[in-house]
Each structure stands twice: as structure tokens, then as C-alpha cells.
């Protein structure tokens, strides 16, 4: 049995590794949208469920006819999983090219695009993920066939090892990605799966054949009580739905404290998996002497499920990482105990029943994120959504036949847990309540907060400050458009923010398209600018809700200027997709020959500046860099395939229409338009000097986003993010 523990530990590690990398590759090819992420995760989970169900079914029908060790089937499954690491990225590339060709022939609506991309991802992933889902039934079949001790509890044994491997998979791959990139990390995973396959096959070489019925207890059908069968499946489905639904809400709740970086998401996942492992381990000890859990464990989920509302309350003075741990771990620990506790007695070592029950749990896991992301959060927000998700555990006190057995202390404990849960719900406050004045909008992508007065207004997305009212965002438009060799006709702005850059481009009297990922953000435009409705009412204004990169890939339109202002922080998850050489190649195709791309960058470390500058230099023939006069830690990149002439402030000003000059001077700080432009031109920076800051840094690529994966380079990311050490434009 020790070999099986090792196999499933490594297999669990590889599965999470593939999920992390495949999701990121899909985002690069099909868009950084909530819909795409939900489709990707649902397809991944659907494959696991299909594989588990089919493998269990095949074992029941044909297992007795098998004349060789079932370990060879398991080895084949692991080998196919390893092959998938190499094939899936190619399938995503093919799918992206197919959709690009279709978009070139006729524009695709967002709905059509999601339908086609989702269908392609399903065709690509489900067969391979089914191999992952099949491993537990196949391994249980091998354990039963070879008559290992404790085979009736084999599901919890394999589940324990798999979860422990997943804990490692939530953290170690991030370091591998930093060192080697996504594709090399996938090769490491593929090698580990191949090693499992070879080892499992080698174990069968010296093992004598056994008859089909070597273990009498294994050949018998499990002794699960028929009258409890339906409730077990209902609980498995519900626990999967609630757990995965809550994971979506946890990210919203804790992002204001731990940030939107990949390490923060990994921290939440690791806390959940580690607690799940601890709960499963406790179950393995408990199940040696017990067969029935107390209903109080189910009732406790009502309290533990709402505990994140307490640990995410801004009034509570607590370390950010302890907020995550104490908020997530208690609920996950109980789920880790209860899931194998339901599976073991239901399956009693039977692969068919285990596969079917696991598939039911996975169906709940598929529906949970979709329910939270597209219905609960947009309509009810984080607090009410969590209450709705824990209602099944409140209802457990009404379970027929349970109440008569409750006496004294148990009754008091149940009432106390429910009272504590309600107290947490009613007495805690949301993150946004700390702002005296705030407009809060929620959608399937994010919780957006507009707050402040006058020039101190702020925009926060999931609690993270995005931007404020600053002349720098105006100069993104005016410096770029005034540097064009001919008057602009149409401009693309990627990332809407407060709408300042979009509004400034509109002052030039040209056609402007602004692309924003989060639907609620443009709705707050009037909060920041009194003339917002007038600007949006112009026939020249177009606001599109989409992923900016995906929009560029689908659109056949060419632009005189593309202005990019990626949301902070620069090391935010997915941010590199708007800084990479791969993205710049796409943008270059959408620029006219003499067009200019403007890239805003702030708060990077030396490697970030070097890597992004190198990516621009490898894509465009001409690159100019200016330090921001308003924000000393930020710079403007201007890149083009045609020479960007070095004009004086007087020459640039002469290219501007009067309405654009008035817009530029709205907030100063220059006393005159000439002084304003001189401030922008006064601090040029040599691109070669930026590259020399960190000569070892490669050009930033989709495959190796060094701005996001930097823990080894910069040491403790937790400390760095709290001090911002090493940030800013070097002198």
C-alpha cells in the first residue's frame, strides 16, 4: 500500500500543476475573463467526473475477465496523463488559430466566441482529465484484486495521499514556473507521470497472477445501508457545490488583504488543501473505531462556513495570512473529514460505487463556481451569498430521525453553533463599509468600489486600488497622439479605469474604442467625471466589455494609436498578458505602419523594467521612454515601427486641437500648456539603460512571466509586498 500512497501523492501534485498551467495558457489564448476561467475549471472538473464514473463502470462490467494485473491499467492511465501535458498546449494553440481565422472572415460576438472556445476546451481537456479521474477507481480495483489489508477503506487512503500531493502542487509549481517557464514546468510534470507509470508497471512484473476472487470480502458487494444511499449522494453533491462555490467568494473576501498576485491565490488554495488533508488524516484514525459521525459535524459547517466573514472584517486587527488560515482552514478541515467518511462506507472498496459517488461530488464542484460567480455574487454580494451556501447545514438540524437522539449537551451545542453562525453574519461588516462615501457595484468578475471626493476619488477592484484622478493618465493620451506623424483617426484604449484617458482621447475629436474587462467599471464613469454621459453619448465613443488582448486578436481593425494602462499591481495574476512580447506582436499587427503603442508601467523592480523594455525592443524598431513627471515611480513607453521624431514642446502643442489642450490643462500641474509638455519631455530615459538594470532578464513572454513569478528572485514575496522594496524607476 505504501507504493499507492507515493503514486497518488505525486499524481495529486501533477494534477494541480497541470490545472495551474493549463488555466494560464487558456487565459493567454482565449482571454482573461471570468466566463473563460469558469468554463476552463468546469471542463477540468467535468473530465474528472466522467473518468471516475466510466472507469468504475468498466471495472464492474469487465473486471472479472481481466487476466493481468489491474496495476497495468493504472500505469496506462498515468502515462496518458503525462502525454496530456505536452498535447493540451498544442490543442490550445490550434484552437486559438482556428478562432482567429473565423474572426477574420466575420466578426464573432462574445457569446459565439465563448461557445466556440468552450466547446474547443471541452474537446481538448475532457478526454485527458478523464484519465485523471479514472485513477482512483483503477487503483481501488488493483488494491482489491491483490487483497491488500484495509481495502474497504481504500478510497480515503488514496484521497489522503492525493490531497497531500495537491498541497505541494499549490506552491512548488510556482517556483518551477519562475525558473523554467510554463512549458518546461509541464515537462517536469509529464516526467513524473511517466515515472509513476513505469514504477507501477514494474511492480506487476514479479507479481504472480491471482484469480479474480482472491479476497472474499472484496468480492462481496458493500454493506452500505440502502436506506442511507440517497442521502449520502445528496451530501456528496452538496458538499462539492458549497465548497467550490465558497472558494470563489474567499478570493473576493481576502484579496483586499493578501493582494491579487499568484502567491495569494496559492495561499488560499494551500490553506484549503492543507486543512483538507488534516481532516482526512483525522478521519483515517477515527474510522478505525467508529462507523457513524455525529450530525453536529454537519451543523458545524454552518458556523465554519461563515467564519471568513469574521476574519475578513476590516475592523479586526489581524495579520493578512492569519485571516486566510483561520477563515478557510476550519471549514476545509471538516469537509476533509466528511468527504472520505461518506465515500468509504458507500463504496467499501468497490471501484464502481466509488467512481459513481466521486462523480456526483464532482458535479457539485462544477456547479459551485458557476452558481457563485454568475448568480450569487452579482445579485447578493459576498455576505448573503455565503449565508445562502451554508443553509443546507442549517437544515441538517431538521434531518428526519436525528432529533430524538439529541439530548442535553448535543442540543445545546447545535443551538450554540447556529447562534454563533448568525451572530457572525449579522455583526460583521463588509470591506467597503470602512469608506464613509462609496458606490459599490458587483458583477460576475469583481466587486468595484468608487469612493472619495474631489481630486481624492479612488477606484478599487476587489479591494485593490486601481487608479486615482491624476494628470499622468491624461498625458498617456496627449503625449502619444501629439507624437504621431499625422493627425489620428481612431484610437484604442485598453483598460478603462476611471475613464480619464478615454475622455482625453475623445477631446481630440477622433473615434475611440475603450476595452474594459470588468462590466461594472465603465458604469462608474459619471462618479469621476461630470460630463461622462455627454462623452459616452458621442457617436465617436465605443466602450466594449472584453479582455483587451482577446479583442485585439479578434478585431480586424487597425489603429493610429493603442494606449495601454494595465491595472496594478504589476505582479498581479495575469498582468503579464498585457506586457509580454507575445502581446506586443498582436498589438503591432493592429497598428498602422506609423502608429504608436503607449505602455504605462509603474511599481516594478529592476528585472521587470529590464524584461518589459527588452520585450518592446524585440517587437518594435523604435522605442522612446519618458519618466512620468507626476509619478516618479512610473514611465511612459512609446513604441512604433516608424521613427518617433523628437519634437519640442512647442511643436507637440501645435499638433493639438484646442479642445485637447483644454483637457490637458484641466488638472495642471503646469501653469501653461507649454510648461505642461516640457514637464513630460524633461525626463527621458534610455531604453538600453533600463535593459542594463537586470541584464539576465529575458524579454517578458507568455511562457515566462517573470513579473508575476518572482519569489525566488526577490525573496519573501509577503515581506516585499508589504514594504514595496526594490520598486520604482531607477535613477
DOZANU-623014 format. One record per residue (C-alpha): x negated, y negated, z negated; residue in one letter; residue number from 1. Coordinates in steps of 0.25 Angstrom, whole numbers. Last residue first. Example, Ala and Ser with C-alpha at 12.3 -4.5 7.8 and 13.67 -1.06 7.14 Angstrom:
! residues 2
       x       y       z   zapa   nuro
     -55       4     -29      S      2
     -49      18     -31      A      1
This chain:
! residues 731
       x       y       z   zapa   nuro
     -71    -228      46      X    731
     -63    -215      45      X    730
     -48    -215      47      X    729
     -41    -209      35      X    728
     -41    -197      26      X    727
     -52    -190      19      X    726
     -45    -189       6      X    725
     -30    -191       7      X    724
     -29    -189      -8      X    723
     -17    -180     -10      X    722
     -18    -173       4      X    721
     -33    -170       1      X    720
     -31    -164     -12      X    719
     -20    -154      -6      X    718
     -28    -152       6      X    717
     -39    -146      -2      X    716
     -52    -146       6      X    715
     -52    -155      18      X    714
     -57    -145      29      X    713
     -52    -133      23      X    712
     -38    -139      21      X    711
     -37    -146      34      X    710
     -26    -139      42      X    709
     -17    -151      47      X    708
     -28    -160      53      X    707
     -35    -148      58      X    706
     -24    -144      68      X    705
     -31    -132      75      X    704
     -23    -125      85      X    703
     -15    -138      88      X    702
     -28    -145      90      X    701
     -36    -156      84      X    700
     -49    -158      91      X    699
     -59    -151      83      X    698
     -65    -156      70      X    697
     -80    -154      69      X    696
     -84    -168      72      X    695
     -76    -174      60      X    694
     -78    -189      60      X    693
     -84    -188      73      X    692
     -71    -187      80      X    691
     -66    -200      74      X    690
     -79    -207      78      X    689
     -77    -202      92      X    688
     -63    -208      93      X    687
     -70    -222      89      X    686
     -61    -230      80      X    685
     -55    -244      84      X    684
     -52    -253      72      X    683
     -48    -267      77      X    682
     -38    -263      88      X    681
     -26    -262      79      X    680
     -29    -274      71      X    679
     -32    -282      84      X    678
     -18    -278      89      X    677
     -12    -284      77      X    676
     -21    -297      78      X    675
     -16    -299      92      X    674
      -1    -297      88      X    673
      -3    -308      77      X    672
      -4    -307      62      X    671
      -7    -293      62      X    670
      -1    -284      51      X    669
       9    -284      57      X    668
      23    -278      54      X    667
      31    -283      66      X    666
      19    -287      74      X    665
      19    -274      83      X    664
      34    -275      86      X    663
      32    -290      90      X    662
      21    -286     100      X    661
      30    -275     105      X    660
      41    -284     108      X    659
      32    -294     115      X    658
      27    -283     125      X    657
      13    -278     123      X    656
       2    -278     133      X    655
      -4    -292     129      X    654
      -6    -287     115      X    653
     -15    -276     120      X    652
     -23    -286     128      X    651
     -24    -296     116      X    650
     -28    -284     106      X    649
     -39    -281     116      X    648
     -39    -268     125      X    647
     -47    -256     124      X    646
     -42    -248     136      X    645
     -37    -234     134      X    644
     -43    -227     145      X    643
     -33    -216     151      X    642
     -31    -202     146      X    641
     -26    -209     133      X    640
     -27    -209     118      X    639
     -25    -220     107      X    638
     -27    -215      93      X    637
     -22    -224      82      X    636
     -29    -223      68      X    635
     -25    -221      54      X    634
     -32    -222      40      X    633
     -33    -238      41      X    632
     -18    -239      42      X    631
     -14    -253      47      X    630
     -26    -256      57      X    629
     -25    -242      62      X    628
     -39    -237      67      X    627
     -39    -237      82      X    626
     -43    -225      91      X    625
     -44    -224     106      X    624
     -44    -211     114      X    623
     -47    -210     129      X    622
     -48    -197     137      X    621
     -37    -190     129      X    620
     -36    -175     125      X    619
     -50    -172     119      X    618
     -51    -186     113      X    617
     -37    -185     106      X    616
     -40    -171     100      X    615
     -54    -177      95      X    614
     -47    -188      89      X    613
     -38    -178      82      X    612
     -49    -170      77      X    611
     -58    -181      72      X    610
     -47    -189      65      X    609
     -42    -176      58      X    608
     -56    -171      54      X    607
     -59    -184      47      X    606
     -46    -184      39      X    605
     -33    -189      44      X    604
     -24    -200      37      X    603
     -19    -206      50      X    602
     -17    -204      65      X    601
      -9    -211      76      X    600
     -10    -206      90      X    599
      -7    -215     102      X    598
      -7    -208     116      X    597
      -9    -217     127      X    596
      -4    -216     142      X    595
     -13    -219     154      X    594
     -11    -206     160      X    593
       4    -205     155      X    592
       5    -197     142      X    591
      13    -184     141      X    590
       2    -175     145      X    589
      -7    -182     135      X    588
       3    -179     124      X    587
       2    -164     126      X    586
     -13    -165     126      X    585
     -12    -173     113      X    584
      -4    -162     107      X    583
     -14    -151     110      X    582
     -25    -161     105      X    581
     -18    -161      92      X    580
     -13    -173      84      X    579
       2    -172      85      X    578
       2    -157      83      X    577
      -8    -160      71      X    576
       4    -164      63      X    575
      10    -150      61      X    574
       8    -150      46      X    573
       4    -163      41      X    572
     -11    -166      41      X    571
     -10    -180      48      X    570
       0    -183      37      X    569
       7    -190      43      X    568
      17    -191      55      X    567
      11    -191      69      X    566
      11    -205      75      X    565
      10    -202      90      X    564
      12    -213     101      X    563
      12    -207     116      X    562
      10    -218     126      X    561
      13    -220     141      X    560
      22    -208     141      X    559
      25    -196     150      X    558
      38    -188     149      X    557
      38    -173     152      X    556
      43    -170     137      X    555
      42    -156     132      X    554
      27    -157     127      X    553
      29    -171     122      X    552
      41    -168     114      X    551
      34    -156     108      X    550
      23    -165     103      X    549
      33    -175      97      X    548
      42    -164      90      X    547
      56    -169      93      X    546
      66    -179      89      X    545
      66    -189     101      X    544
      68    -204      99      X    543
      69    -212     112      X    542
      69    -227     114      X    541
      69    -234     127      X    540
      84    -235     128      X    539
      84    -243     115      X    538
      93    -239     104      X    537
      82    -234      95      X    536
      75    -247      95      X    535
      89    -254      91      X    534
      91    -243      80      X    533
      77    -245      74      X    532
      78    -261      73      X    531
      78    -261      58      X    530
      65    -252      58      X    529
      62    -243      46      X    528
      75    -237      42      X    527
      80    -238      56      X    526
      70    -227      61      X    525
      76    -218      50      X    524
      83    -209      60      X    523
      70    -208      68      X    522
      64    -199      56      X    521
      76    -190      54      X    520
      74    -181      66      X    519
      60    -177      63      X    518
      51    -174      75      X    517
      50    -188      81      X    516
      48    -192      95      X    515
      49    -206     100      X    514
      51    -209     114      X    513
      49    -224     119      X    512
      52    -231     132      X    511
      46    -244     132      X    510
      50    -258     127      X    509
      37    -260     120      X    508
      44    -262     107      X    507
      49    -248     108      X    506
      34    -244     105      X    505
      35    -251      92      X    504
      48    -244      88      X    503
      43    -231      91      X    502
      30    -234      83      X    501
      39    -239      71      X    500
      49    -227      72      X    499
      47    -224      57      X    498
      41    -211      61      X    497
      44    -208      76      X    496
      33    -197      79      X    495
      29    -196      93      X    494
      31    -209     101      X    493
      31    -208     116      X    492
      30    -220     125      X    491
      36    -225     138      X    490
      33    -236     148      X    489
      20    -242     142      X    488
      14    -254     149      X    487
       1    -250     156      X    486
     -13    -248     151      X    485
      -8    -243     137      X    484
     -15    -249     125      X    483
      -3    -258     122      X    482
       5    -246     120      X    481
      -4    -239     111      X    480
      -7    -251     102      X    479
       8    -255     101      X    478
      13    -241      98      X    477
       4    -236      87      X    476
       3    -250      83      X    475
      17    -250      78      X    474
      14    -238      69      X    473
       2    -245      63      X    472
      10    -257      60      X    471
      16    -249      48      X    470
      30    -245      43      X    469
      28    -232      36      X    468
      24    -218      40      X    467
      26    -203      37      X    466
      27    -202      22      X    465
      29    -187      18      X    464
      42    -184      10      X    463
      47    -174      21      X    462
      46    -186      31      X    461
      44    -200      24      X    460
      45    -213      31      X    459
      42    -225      24      X    458
      46    -240      22      X    457
      37    -250      16      X    456
      38    -260      27      X    455
      51    -264      22      X    454
      57    -254      12      X    453
      55    -239       9      X    452
      60    -225      13      X    451
      64    -217      25      X    450
      64    -202      21      X    449
      64    -190      31      X    448
      67    -176      26      X    447
      62    -167      38      X    446
      64    -158      50      X    445
      78    -153      49      X    444
      83    -166      45      X    443
      84    -175      33      X    442
      85    -190      31      X    441
      82    -198      19      X    440
      83    -214      18      X    439
      75    -219       6      X    438
      75    -230      -4      X    437
      71    -228     -18      X    436
      62    -216     -14      X    435
      60    -205     -24      X    434
      73    -199     -20      X    433
      66    -194      -7      X    432
      59    -182     -14      X    431
      72    -176     -18      X    430
      77    -177     -33      X    429
      78    -166     -44      X    428
      90    -166     -54      X    427
     101    -160     -46      X    426
      94    -148     -39      X    425
      84    -145     -50      X    424
      96    -145     -60      X    423
     104    -136     -51      X    422
      93    -126     -51      X    421
      91    -127     -66      X    420
     106    -124     -68      X    419
     105    -112     -59      X    418
      93    -107     -67      X    417
     100    -109     -80      X    416
     112    -102     -76      X    415
     105     -90     -72      X    414
      96     -90     -85      X    413
     109     -92     -93      X    412
     115     -80     -87      X    411
     103     -72     -88      X    410
     101     -75    -103      X    409
     115     -71    -107      X    408
     120     -61     -98      X    407
     121     -58     -83      X    406
     125     -44     -79      X    405
     139     -48     -76      X    404
     134     -60     -67      X    403
     127     -51     -56      X    402
     139     -43     -51      X    401
     142     -53     -40      X    400
     131     -63     -37      X    399
     137     -76     -42      X    398
     124     -80     -49      X    397
     117     -78     -36      X    396
     125     -90     -30      X    395
     115     -99     -36      X    394
     104     -91     -28      X    393
     112     -93     -15      X    392
     113    -108     -18      X    391
      98    -109     -17      X    390
      98    -114      -3      X    389
     109    -124      -5      X    388
     101    -130     -16      X    387
      89    -131      -8      X    386
      96    -138       3      X    385
     102    -148      -7      X    384
      89    -152     -11      X    383
      81    -153       2      X    382
      91    -160      11      X    381
     106    -157      14      X    380
     108    -158      29      X    379
      95    -159      35      X    378
      89    -149      25      X    377
     100    -139      25      X    376
     103    -137      39      X    375
      91    -137      49      X    374
      79    -135      40      X    373
      85    -127      28      X    372
      94    -118      37      X    371
      83    -115      47      X    370
      73    -113      36      X    369
      82    -103      29      X    368
      88     -95      41      X    367
      75     -88      45      X    366
      71     -84      31      X    365
      85     -79      29      X    364
      83     -70      42      X    363
      70     -66      36      X    362
      77     -60      23      X    361
      86     -52      32      X    360
      74     -47      40      X    359
      68     -43      27      X    358
      80     -35      23      X    357
      80     -28      37      X    356
      65     -25      36      X    355
      66     -19      22      X    354
      78     -11      26      X    353
      71      -5      38      X    352
      57      -3      30      X    351
      63       5      19      X    350
      54       3       7      X    349
      66       1      -3      X    348
      72      -8       7      X    347
      83     -15      -1      X    346
      76     -13     -15      X    345
      63     -19      -9      X    344
      69     -30      -1      X    343
      77     -37     -12      X    342
      65     -38     -22      X    341
      56     -41     -11      X    340
      64     -54      -9      X    339
      67     -57     -24      X    338
      52     -58     -29      X    337
      47     -67     -18      X    336
      60     -75     -19      X    335
      58     -77     -34      X    334
      43     -82     -31      X    333
      48     -91     -20      X    332
      58     -98     -29      X    331
      47    -100     -40      X    330
      36    -104     -30      X    329
      42    -115     -22      X    328
      44    -127     -31      X    327
      34    -124     -41      X    326
      23    -122     -30      X    325
      27    -133     -21      X    324
      28    -144     -33      X    323
      15    -138     -38      X    322
       9    -142     -25      X    321
      14    -156     -26      X    320
       9    -158     -40      X    319
      20    -162     -49      X    318
      27    -175     -55      X    317
      42    -172     -52      X    316
      49    -185     -48      X    315
      46    -181     -33      X    314
      55    -169     -35      X    313
      49    -158     -26      X    312
      47    -148     -38      X    311
      61    -150     -42      X    310
      67    -148     -29      X    309
      58    -136     -27      X    308
      65    -129     -39      X    307
      78    -128     -31      X    306
      75    -113     -26      X    305
      69    -110     -40      X    304
      82    -113     -46      X    303
      92    -106     -37      X    302
      81     -95     -35      X    301
      83     -92     -50      X    300
      97     -86     -47      X    299
      90     -75     -38      X    298
      81     -71     -50      X    297
      92     -72     -60      X    296
      99     -61     -52      X    295
      89     -52     -59      X    294
      82     -42     -50      X    293
      85     -28     -49      X    292
      75     -16     -47      X    291
      65     -18     -58      X    290
      53     -10     -64      X    289
      43     -10     -52      X    288
      51     -21     -45      X    287
      46     -32     -55      X    286
      31     -30     -51      X    285
      34     -31     -36      X    284
      43     -42     -38      X    283
      33     -50     -45      X    282
      24     -49     -33      X    281
      35     -53     -24      X    280
      37     -66     -33      X    279
      22     -69     -33      X    278
      22     -67     -17      X    277
      34     -76     -16      X    276
      27     -87     -25      X    275
      15     -86     -16      X    274
      24     -87      -3      X    273
      31     -99      -8      X    272
      19    -107     -13      X    271
      11    -103       0      X    270
      23    -108       9      X    269
      23    -122       1      X    268
       8    -123       1      X    267
       8    -119      16      X    266
      17    -131      19      X    265
       8    -140      11      X    264
      -4    -135      18      X    263
       2    -138      32      X    262
       4    -152      28      X    261
      17    -159      25      X    260
      14    -164      12      X    259
      13    -158      -2      X    258
      22    -167     -10      X    257
      32    -173       1      X    256
      32    -159       8      X    255
      37    -152      -4      X    254
      52    -154      -2      X    253
      53    -153      13      X    252
      44    -141      13      X    251
      52    -134       2      X    250
      64    -136      10      X    249
      59    -128      22      X    248
      55    -117      12      X    247
      68    -117       6      X    246
      75    -112      18      X    245
      65    -101      19      X    244
      68     -96       4      X    243
      83     -98       6      X    242
      85     -90      18      X    241
      75     -79      14      X    240
      82     -78       0      X    239
      96     -78       7      X    238
      92     -67      17      X    237
      86     -58       6      X    236
      98     -61      -3      X    235
     108     -57       7      X    234
     100     -44      11      X    233
     100     -40      -4      X    232
     115     -44      -6      X    231
     119     -34       6      X    230
     111     -23       0      X    229
     116     -23     -14      X    228
     128     -14     -12      X    227
     119      -4      -4      X    226
     110      -2     -16      X    225
      96      -1     -11      X    224
      91      14     -12      X    223
      82      13       0      X    222
      84      24      10      X    221
      75      37       8      X    220
      63      39      16      X    219
      55      31       7      X    218
      58      39      -6      X    217
      55      52       1      X    216
      41      47       5      X    215
      35      54      17      X    214
      47      54      26      X    213
      42      51      40      X    212
      31      62      39      X    211
      17      57      36      X    210
       6      56      46      X    209
      -8      55      39      X    208
     -15      42      37      X    207
     -29      40      42      X    206
     -26      32      54      X    205
     -14      24      48      X    204
     -22      15      39      X    203
     -30      11      52      X    202
     -17       6      58      X    201
     -14      -3      46      X    200
     -28      -9      46      X    199
     -28     -12      61      X    198
     -14     -19      60      X    197
     -19     -27      48      X    196
     -32     -31      55      X    195
     -23     -35      67      X    194
     -15     -44      58      X    193
     -27     -50      52      X    192
     -33     -53      66      X    191
     -20     -59      70      X    190
     -20     -68      58      X    189
     -35     -73      61      X    188
     -31     -75      76      X    187
     -19     -84      71      X    186
     -29     -92      64      X    185
     -37     -93      76      X    184
     -25     -98      83      X    183
     -21    -109      73      X    182
     -34    -115      70      X    181
     -47    -110      65      X    180
     -51    -117      52      X    179
     -39    -125      49      X    178
     -30    -114      54      X    177
     -37    -104      45      X    176
     -35    -113      33      X    175
     -20    -114      35      X    174
     -20     -99      38      X    173
     -24     -97      23      X    172
     -12    -104      17      X    171
       1     -98      20      X    170
      -4     -85      25      X    169
     -10     -82      11      X    168
       4     -83       5      X    167
       9     -75      17      X    166
      -1     -64      13      X    165
       5     -64      -1      X    164
      19     -63       5      X    163
      16     -51      14      X    162
       9     -44       2      X    161
      22     -46      -7      X    160
      31     -42       5      X    159
      24     -29       7      X    158
      25     -25      -7      X    157
      40     -30      -8      X    156
      43     -22       4      X    155
      36      -9      -1      X    154
      45      -8     -13      X    153
      50       5      -9      X    152
      36      10      -4      X    151
      32       9     -19      X    150
      21      20     -16      X    149
      17      22      -2      X    148
      24      34       6      X    147
      17      32      19      X    146
      31      30      27      X    145
      36      20      16      X    144
      24      11      17      X    143
      23      12      32      X    142
      38       9      33      X    141
      36      -3      23      X    140
      25      -8      32      X    139
      34      -7      45      X    138
      45     -14      38      X    137
      36     -25      33      X    136
      28     -27      46      X    135
      40     -29      55      X    134
      42     -44      51      X    133
      28     -47      56      X    132
      31     -39      69      X    131
      44     -47      71      X    130
      36     -60      70      X    129
      29     -55      83      X    128
      42     -52      90      X    127
      49     -65      84      X    126
      38     -75      88      X    125
      37     -77     103      X    124
      52     -74     107      X    123
      56     -83      95      X    122
      47     -94      98      X    121
      52     -94     112      X    120
      66     -95     108      X    119
      63    -106      98      X    118
      55    -114     109      X    117
      67    -112     119      X    116
      78    -116     109      X    115
      70    -127     102      X    114
      67    -133     116      X    113
      82    -132     120      X    112
      86    -139     108      X    111
      75    -150     109      X    110
      80    -152     124      X    109
      70    -148     135      X    108
      67    -157     146      X    107
      67    -150     160      X    106
      56    -144     168      X    105
      44    -149     160      X    104
      52    -144     147      X    103
      52    -130     153      X    102
      37    -130     156      X    101
      35    -135     141      X    100
      44    -125     136      X     99
      36    -114     143      X     98
      23    -120     139      X     97
      27    -120     124      X     96
      32    -105     125      X     95
      19    -101     131      X     94
      11    -108     120      X     93
      20    -102     109      X     92
      18     -88     115      X     91
       3     -90     115      X     90
       4     -93     100      X     89
      12     -81      98      X     88
       2     -71     104      X     87
     -10     -72      96      X     86
      -4     -71      82      X     85
       6     -61      88      X     84
      -5     -51      90      X     83
      -7     -50      75      X     82
       8     -48      73      X     81
       7     -37      83      X     80
      -5     -30      76      X     79
       3     -31      62      X     78
      15     -24      69      X     77
       6     -13      75      X     76
       0     -11      61      X     75
      14      -9      55      X     74
      17       1      66      X     73
       4       8      63      X     72
       8       8      48      X     71
      20      16      51      X     70
      11      28      52      X     69
      14      37      64      X     68
      25      47      68      X     67
      36      37      67      X     66
      50      44      68      X     65
      54      41      54      X     64
      52      26      57      X     63
      61      25      69      X     62
      74      20      65      X     61
      71      14      51      X     60
      57       9      55      X     59
      64       3      67      X     58
      74      -5      59      X     57
      63     -10      49      X     56
      55     -15      60      X     55
      67     -22      67      X     54
      71     -29      54      X     53
      57     -33      50      X     52
      53     -38      64      X     51
      66     -46      66      X     50
      65     -53      52      X     49
      50     -57      55      X     48
      54     -62      68      X     47
      65     -70      63      X     46
      55     -76      53      X     45
      46     -81      64      X     44
      57     -86      72      X     43
      63     -93      61      X     42
      50    -100      58      X     41
      48    -104      72      X     40
      62    -109      74      X     39
      61    -117      61      X     38
      48    -123      65      X     37
      54    -127      79      X     36
      66    -133      73      X     35
      58    -141      63      X     34
      50    -147      74      X     33
      35    -147      77      X     32
      36    -143      91      X     31
      35    -131     101      X     30
      20    -128     103      X     29
      14    -135      92      X     28
      25    -131      82      X     27
      24    -117      87      X     26
       9    -116      84      X     25
      12    -121      70      X     24
      22    -110      68      X     23
      13    -100      74      X     22
       2    -104      64      X     21
      10    -104      51      X     20
      18     -91      55      X     19
       6     -84      60      X     18
      -2     -87      47      X     17
      11     -83      39      X     16
      11     -69      46      X     15
      -4     -67      44      X     14
      -4     -69      29      X     13
       8     -59      28      X     12
       1     -49      37      X     11
     -12     -50      28      X     10
      -4     -48      15      X      9
       5     -37      22      X      8
      -7     -29      26      X      7
     -14     -30      13      X      6
      -2     -26       5      X      5
       0     -14      15      X      4
     -14     -10      13      X      3
     -12      -9      -2      X      2
       0       0       0      X      1
